[in-house]
Amino acid sequence: MMTMKKAVMFSVAALLAVSTMATQAQEAAAPAETQTADATEVTEVTTAEATAEAPTQAAAPAEEAPKESPQVQKLVAMYPNLIARIAPYGKVCFDGEECDINITVLAPAVEGQARDGESLYKAICATCHDAGLIGAPKIGTSDWASRIGKGTATLYNHAINGFNAMPARGGADISDEEVQNAVDYIIQQSS
């Protein structure tokens, strides 16, 4: 008997939901009909009047984006962590558009020549050492004073073989000489 009551209640709830959706669809269709009627009235303007007004009219403003319903606004306010969690992970940037990130691409190595320390730093090391990620010492700060005091041989060794959270060679496929150039650049900027 109890399951029959639940089935009836579910059926009533479903019917109410369907009728509400149908009403909302009719209300949404009503403004569209009035817009088409307005459009036919506008087309009845004579061509002489249209050509006379054309130079003086400015471009029509773009249509405004639909606003979120009060229920959606309330949910966004109540659950900011959820909104942050489902936000887009990244952004596609096209050539010529401004982007909120900068990516430096490392130029390919020329056979027999080591790349300079600055370009290596910007392409590989800056990711961690500009922001101080995972305890990485920030470039240009006093974080480097004690490390520089240990000597360049120690710094070269740590950079080539890895140290603490830093992977060997910064996780890149570069030569020992290039690693030394990047370390020399960091020392120059941090002294």
Secondary structure per residue as TSV (DSSP state, phi and psi in degrees):
chain	resnum	aa	ss	phi	psi
A	1	M	-	360.0	-38.5
A	2	M	H	-66.4	-38.1
A	3	T	H	-67.8	-30.3
A	4	M	H	-66.0	-39.7
A	5	K	H	-64.5	-40.8
A	6	K	H	-64.6	-40.1
A	7	A	H	-64.9	-41.1
A	8	V	H	-65.4	-44.5
A	9	M	H	-63.3	-39.9
A	10	F	H	-63.9	-41.4
A	11	S	H	-63.5	-43.2
A	12	V	H	-63.0	-43.1
A	13	A	H	-63.7	-39.5
A	14	A	H	-65.3	-42.4
A	15	L	H	-63.0	-41.7
A	16	L	H	-62.3	-41.0
A	17	A	H	-64.9	-42.6
A	18	V	H	-65.5	-42.4
A	19	S	H	-66.4	-36.1
A	20	T	H	-65.6	-42.5
A	21	M	H	-64.2	-39.3
A	22	A	H	-65.6	-40.7
A	23	T	H	-63.5	-43.9
A	24	Q	H	-64.2	-37.2
A	25	A	H	-65.5	-40.1
A	26	Q	H	-65.9	-40.8
A	27	E	H	-65.3	-36.0
A	28	A	H	-70.7	-33.2
A	29	A	H	-74.1	-29.4
A	30	A	H	-61.4	-46.7
A	31	P	H	-63.7	-32.3
A	32	A	H	-64.9	-37.9
A	33	E	H	-66.5	-39.5
A	34	T	H	-69.3	-32.1
A	35	Q	H	-67.4	-38.1
A	36	T	H	-69.1	-34.5
A	37	A	H	-66.6	-41.9
A	38	D	H	-62.9	-36.8
A	39	A	H	-65.9	-37.7
A	40	T	H	-69.1	-34.2
A	41	E	H	-66.4	-38.2
A	42	V	H	-66.6	-37.1
A	43	T	H	-70.2	-16.1
A	44	E	T	-77.0	-4.8
A	45	V	S	-64.2	137.2
A	46	T	-	-68.6	156.2
A	47	T	H	-67.3	-30.5
A	48	A	H	-65.2	-43.3
A	49	E	H	-66.4	-38.6
A	50	A	H	-65.4	-41.4
A	51	T	H	-70.9	-30.6
A	52	A	H	-71.8	-35.1
A	53	E	H	-86.1	-20.6
A	54	A	T	-55.8	-46.6
A	55	P	T	-67.1	-29.2
A	56	T	T	-85.8	-19.6
A	57	Q	-	-77.6	136.7
A	58	A	-	-84.8	166.9
A	59	A	-	-61.6	138.6
A	60	A	-	-67.0	139.1
A	61	P	-	-64.9	147.7
A	62	A	-	-66.2	152.1
A	63	E	-	-65.9	137.6
A	64	E	-	-73.2	146.3
A	65	A	-	-69.3	146.2
A	66	P	-	-63.7	142.4
A	67	K	-	-88.7	151.6
A	68	E	-	-71.4	147.2
A	69	S	-	-69.0	160.6
A	70	P	H	-57.9	-34.1
A	71	Q	H	-64.8	-42.9
A	72	V	H	-66.3	-42.5
A	73	Q	H	-59.9	-39.2
A	74	K	H	-66.1	-43.1
A	75	L	H	-64.1	-40.0
A	76	V	H	-62.5	-41.4
A	77	A	H	-69.1	-35.4
A	78	M	H	-76.7	-30.7
A	79	Y	-	-127.0	65.9
A	80	P	H	-65.4	-31.2
A	81	N	H	-66.6	-36.5
A	82	L	H	-65.2	-44.0
A	83	I	H	-62.3	-41.9
A	84	A	H	-65.5	-35.4
A	85	R	H	-70.2	-33.0
A	86	I	T	-99.1	8.3
A	87	A	S	-67.6	154.8
A	88	P	-	-56.9	141.5
A	89	Y	S	-75.0	-37.0
A	90	G	-	-143.5	-173.0
A	91	K	-	-139.5	137.6
A	92	V	-	-89.6	126.9
A	93	C	-	-111.9	134.2
A	94	F	-	-105.6	155.0
A	95	D	T	-59.5	130.0
A	96	G	T	95.7	-13.3
A	97	E	S	-98.2	150.2
A	98	E	-	-75.2	141.8
A	99	C	-	-129.1	151.8
A	100	D	S	-86.8	5.9
A	101	I	-	-129.5	155.4
A	102	N	-	-120.9	128.2
A	103	I	-	-119.3	126.7
A	104	T	-	-103.0	123.6
A	105	V	-	-94.7	132.7
A	106	L	-	-78.5	126.4
A	107	A	-	-65.9	146.9
A	108	P	-	-65.5	147.8
A	109	A	-	-73.8	142.7
A	110	V	-	-90.8	135.2
A	111	E	T	-53.8	123.0
A	112	G	T	87.3	-3.7
A	113	Q	-	-120.9	134.7
A	114	A	-	-88.1	142.2
A	115	R	-	-75.7	157.8
A	116	D	-	-74.2	156.9
A	117	G	H	-64.1	-36.4
A	118	E	H	-64.2	-48.1
A	119	S	H	-66.2	-36.7
A	120	L	H	-64.1	-44.0
A	121	Y	I	-60.7	-48.7
A	122	K	I	-64.5	-33.3
A	123	A	I	-86.2	-29.5
A	124	I	I	-116.6	-54.5
A	125	C	I	-79.9	-30.5
A	126	A	H	-60.5	-28.8
A	127	T	H	-51.7	-46.1
A	128	C	H	-96.9	-41.1
A	129	H	H	-79.6	-16.4
A	130	D	T	-77.5	-35.5
A	131	A	T	-101.8	-13.4
A	132	G	T	75.5	33.4
A	133	L	G	-66.0	142.9
A	134	I	G	50.9	36.6
A	135	G	G	80.3	11.3
A	136	A	-	-68.9	134.4
A	137	P	-	-67.4	132.7
A	138	K	-	-74.5	139.4
A	139	I	T	-69.4	143.8
A	140	G	T	78.7	10.5
A	141	T	S	-118.0	176.0
A	142	S	G	-73.3	-4.4
A	143	D	G	-56.5	-27.9
A	144	W	G	-87.8	-13.8
A	145	A	H	-56.5	-50.1
A	146	S	H	-68.3	-33.8
A	147	R	H	-70.8	-41.8
A	148	I	H	-64.7	-33.2
A	149	G	H	-63.7	-23.4
A	150	K	T	-76.8	-13.5
A	151	G	-	104.2	154.2
A	152	T	H	-69.0	-31.2
A	153	A	H	-61.5	-40.5
A	154	T	H	-67.4	-42.3
A	155	L	H	-63.9	-43.1
A	156	Y	H	-59.7	-45.5
A	157	N	H	-61.4	-46.1
A	158	H	H	-64.2	-39.3
A	159	A	H	-70.8	-38.4
A	160	I	H	-74.7	-42.6
A	161	N	H	-98.8	-9.4
A	162	G	-	92.1	152.0
A	163	F	B	-155.9	129.6
A	164	N	T	52.1	-121.4
A	165	A	T	-84.0	-9.4
A	166	M	B	-79.1	125.9
A	167	P	-	-74.7	160.0
A	168	A	G	-58.6	133.6
A	169	R	G	57.6	25.7
A	170	G	G	66.5	15.8
A	171	G	G	83.4	8.3
A	172	A	S	-108.3	162.8
A	173	D	-	-97.2	80.4
A	174	I	-	-128.6	159.9
A	175	S	-	-77.9	166.2
A	176	D	H	-59.4	-40.6
A	177	E	H	-63.8	-38.0
A	178	E	H	-69.2	-37.6
A	179	V	H	-61.2	-43.7
A	180	Q	H	-63.5	-37.8
A	181	N	H	-62.8	-41.9
A	182	A	H	-65.7	-41.6
A	183	V	H	-64.2	-42.8
A	184	D	H	-60.1	-39.6
A	185	Y	H	-63.6	-44.3
A	186	I	H	-62.1	-44.0
A	187	I	H	-61.6	-42.5
A	188	Q	H	-62.0	-41.1
A	189	Q	H	-76.4	-22.4
A	190	S	H	-102.1	-4.1
A	191	S	-	-87.0	360.0
